[in-house]
Amino acid sequence: MNSFNDLIALLTPSLFETLYMVFTAIIFTVLFGLPLGVILIITNQDHIMPNPLLNNVLSYAINTMRSLPFIILMIFIIPFTRMVVGTSIGTTAAIVPLVVAATPFFARIVESALREVDWGVVEAAIAMGATPMQIIVKVLIPEAMSSLVLGVTITLINIISFSAMAGVVGGGGLGDLAVRYGYHRFQTDVMLATVVVLIVLVQLIQTAGNRIAKQINKK
């Protein structure tokens, strides 16, 4: 058994590693996933820039990436991870598969959020002579902002669960702590403390996301 101070000493660096992985990954996930989601929706046959070939190819690629379990994906893209960050082990290296796994998931969320935008608003923008880029930036994204915030929240929580799995293969963070102490050393108190921290972290993120989305929706 560890004392409370010992637990804090163990948890603090691992928590910061997890936060570093998760929030860095969500930034790149949004940067890559948002454009993909936008392309998915606007290239639909009944949308502003119909392109069935591009839509189908992109859709199949995203579905293929989403079908891979994260632990398999991490191993599969090790050469790519080494090419990007120079190593396949460690907290920074874990960010690469986190982004690769979360981006197609977020792209689908963006597609769903933009699909909910009232088509009448889009038609009105078209009638006023708005370009496709203006429709995307000034109509689709602002109208779907509340749903997009909730989508970011859901994706963030998914990345937390992915980051815990990354710890199994040397990714660092709370997952690594749970495996090293809770599993290999049979220290149940460390495992329990890790679970509690993860639960609290998820609850805080979900609450914050809900409040932000609610405020945006009121506006």
For each residue, the residues with C-beta under 8 A, 3 or more apart:
1: 187 189
2: 6 7 10 187 189 190
3: 6 7
4: 7 8
5: 8 9
6: 2 3 9 10
7: 2 3 4 10 11 189 190 193
8: 4 5 11 12
9: 5 6 12
10: 2 6 7 13 14 177 181 190 193
11: 7 8 14 15 174 177 193 194 197
12: 8 9 15 16
13: 10 16 17
14: 10 11 17 18 172 173 174 176 177 194
15: 11 12 18 19 173 174 197 201
16: 12 13 19 20
17: 13 14 20 21 91 172 173 174 176
18: 14 15 21 22 160 163 164 172 173 174 175 201
19: 15 16 22 23
20: 16 17 23 24 91
21: 17 18 24 25 91 94 95 98 159 163 166 171 172 173
22: 18 19 25 26 98 156 159 160 163
23: 19 20 26 27
24: 20 21 27 28 95
25: 21 22 28 29 95 98 99 102 159 163
26: 22 23 29 30 102 152 155 156 159
27: 23 24 30 31
28: 24 25 31 32 95 99 103
29: 25 26 32 33 98 99 102 103 106 155 159
30: 26 27 33 34 106 152
31: 27 28 34 35
32: 28 29 35 36 99 103
33: 29 30 36 37 102 103 104 105 106 107 109 110 155
34: 30 31 37 38 106 107 110 148
35: 31 32 38 39
36: 32 33 39 40 58 62 103 104 107 110
37: 33 34 40 41 106 107 108 109 110 111 113 114
38: 34 35 41 42 110 114 136 140 141
39: 35 36 42 43 54 55 58
40: 36 37 43 44 55 58 59 62 107 108 110 111
41: 37 38 44 47 110 111 114 115 140
42: 38 39 47 48 49 132 136 140
43: 39 40 47 49 50 51 52 54 55 58
44: 40 41 47 50 55
45: 50 52 55
46: 50
47: 41 42 43 44 50
48: 42 122 126 132 135
49: 42 43 132
50: 43 44 45 46 47 55
51: 43 54 55
52: 43 45 55 56
53: 56 57
54: 39 43 51 57 58
55: 39 40 43 44 45 50 51 52 58 59
56: 52 53 59 60
57: 53 54 60 61
58: 36 39 40 43 54 55 61 62
59: 40 55 56 62 63
60: 56 57 63 64
61: 57 58 64 65 104
62: 36 40 58 59 65 66 104 107 108
63: 59 60 66 67 104
64: 60 61 67 68
65: 61 62 68 73 100 101 103 104
66: 62 63 104 105 108
67: 63 64
68: 64 65 72 73 76 101
69: 72 73
70: 73 74 97 101 162 165 166
71: 74 75 165 168 169
72: 68 69 75 76
73: 65 68 69 70 76 77 97 100 101
74: 70 71 77 78 94 97 165 166 169 171
75: 71 72 78 169
76: 68 72 73
77: 73 74 80 81 96 97 100
78: 74 75 81 82 88
79: 82 83
80: 77 83 84 96 100
81: 77 78 84 85 87 88 93 96 97
82: 78 79 85 86 87 88 93
83: 79 80
84: 80 81 96
85: 81 82 92 93 95 96
86: 82
87: 81 82 90 92 93
88: 78 81 82 93
89: 93 169 170 171
90: 87 93 94 170 171 172
91: 17 20 21 94 95 171 172 173
92: 85 87 95
93: 81 82 85 87 88 89 90 96 171
94: 21 74 90 91 97 98 163 166 171 172 173
95: 21 24 25 28 85 91 92 98 99
96: 77 80 81 84 85 93 99 100
97: 70 73 74 77 81 94 100 101 162 166
98: 21 22 25 29 94 95 101 102 159 162 163 166
99: 25 28 29 32 95 96 102 103
100: 65 73 77 80 96 97 103
101: 65 68 70 73 97 98 104 105 162
102: 25 26 29 33 98 99 105 106 155 158 159 162
103: 28 29 32 33 36 65 99 100 106 107
104: 33 36 61 62 63 65 66 101 107 108
105: 33 66 101 102 108 109 155 158
106: 29 30 33 34 37 102 103 109 110 151 152 155
107: 33 34 36 37 40 62 103 104 110 111
108: 37 40 62 66 104 105 111 112
109: 33 37 105 106 112 113 148 151 154 155
110: 33 34 36 37 38 40 41 106 107 113 114 148 151
111: 37 40 41 107 108 114 115
112: 108 109 115 116 147 151
113: 37 109 110 116 144 147 148 151
114: 37 38 41 110 111 117 140 141 144
115: 41 111 112
116: 112 113 144 147
117: 114 121 122 139 140 143 144
118: 121 122 143
119: 122 123
120: 123 124
121: 117 118 124 125 139 143
122: 48 117 118 119 125 126 135 139 140
123: 119 120 126 127
124: 120 121 127 128
125: 121 122 128 130 134 135 138 139
126: 48 122 123 129 130 135
127: 123 124
128: 124 125
129: 126
130: 125 126 134 135 138 139
131: 134 135
132: 42 48 49 135 136
133: 136 137
134: 125 130 131 137 138 139
135: 48 122 125 126 130 131 132 138 139 140
136: 38 42 132 133 139 140 141
137: 133 134 140 141
138: 125 130 134 135 141 142
139: 117 121 122 125 130 134 135 136 142 143
140: 38 41 42 114 117 122 135 136 137 143 144
141: 38 114 136 137 138 144 145 148
142: 138 139 145
143: 117 118 121 139 140
144: 113 114 116 117 140 141 147 148
145: 141 142 148 149 216
146: 149 150 213 214 216 217
147: 112 113 116 144 150 151 213
148: 34 109 110 113 141 144 145 151 152
149: 145 146 152 153 209 212 213 216
150: 146 147 153 154 209 210 213
151: 106 109 110 112 113 147 148 154 155
152: 26 30 106 148 149 155 156 209
153: 149 150 156 157 205 206 208 209 210 213
154: 109 150 151 157 158 209
155: 26 29 33 102 105 106 109 151 152 158 159
156: 22 26 152 153 159 160 205 209
157: 153 154 160 161 202 205 206
158: 102 105 154 155 161 162
159: 21 22 25 26 29 98 102 155 156 162 163
160: 18 22 156 157 163 164 198 201 202 205
161: 157 158 164 165
162: 70 97 98 101 102 158 159 165 166
163: 18 21 22 25 94 98 159 160 166 167 171 173 174 175
164: 18 160 161 167 173 174 175 178 198
165: 70 71 74 161 162 168 175
166: 21 70 74 94 97 98 162 163 169 171 172 173 175 176
167: 163 164 170 171 172 173 174 175 176 177 178 179
168: 71 165 171 175 176 179
169: 71 74 75 89 166
170: 89 90 167 176
171: 21 74 89 90 91 93 94 163 166 167 168 175 176
172: 14 17 18 21 90 91 94 166 167 176
173: 14 15 17 18 21 91 94 163 164 166 167 176 177
174: 11 14 15 17 18 163 164 167 177 178 194 197 198
175: 18 163 164 165 166 167 168 171 178 179
176: 14 17 166 167 168 170 171 172 173 179 180
177: 10 11 14 167 173 174 180 181 182 190 194
178: 164 167 174 175 181 182 183 190 191 194 195
179: 167 168 175 176 182 183 184
180: 176 177 183 184 185
181: 10 177 178 184 185 187 190 191
182: 177 178 179 185 186 187 188 190 191 192 194
183: 178 179 180 186 191
184: 179 180 181
185: 180 181 182 190
186: 182 183
187: 1 2 181 182 190 191
188: 182 191 192
189: 1 2 7 192 193
190: 2 7 10 177 178 181 182 185 187 193 194
191: 178 181 182 183 187 188 194 195
192: 182 188 189 195 196
193: 7 10 11 189 190 196 197
194: 11 14 174 177 178 182 190 191 197 198
195: 178 191 192 198 199
196: 192 193 199 200
197: 11 15 174 193 194 200 201
198: 160 164 174 194 195 201 202
199: 195 196 202 203
200: 196 197 203 204
201: 15 18 160 197 198 204 205
202: 157 160 198 199 205 206
203: 199 200 206 207
204: 200 201 207 208
205: 153 156 157 160 201 202 208 209
206: 153 157 202 203 209 210
207: 203 204 210 211
208: 153 204 205 211 212
209: 149 150 152 153 154 156 205 206 212 213
210: 150 153 206 207 213 214
211: 207 208 214 215
212: 149 208 209 215 216
213: 146 147 149 150 153 209 210 216 217
214: 146 210 211 217 218
215: 211 212 218 219
216: 145 146 149 212 213 219
217: 146 213 214
218: 214 215
219: 215 216
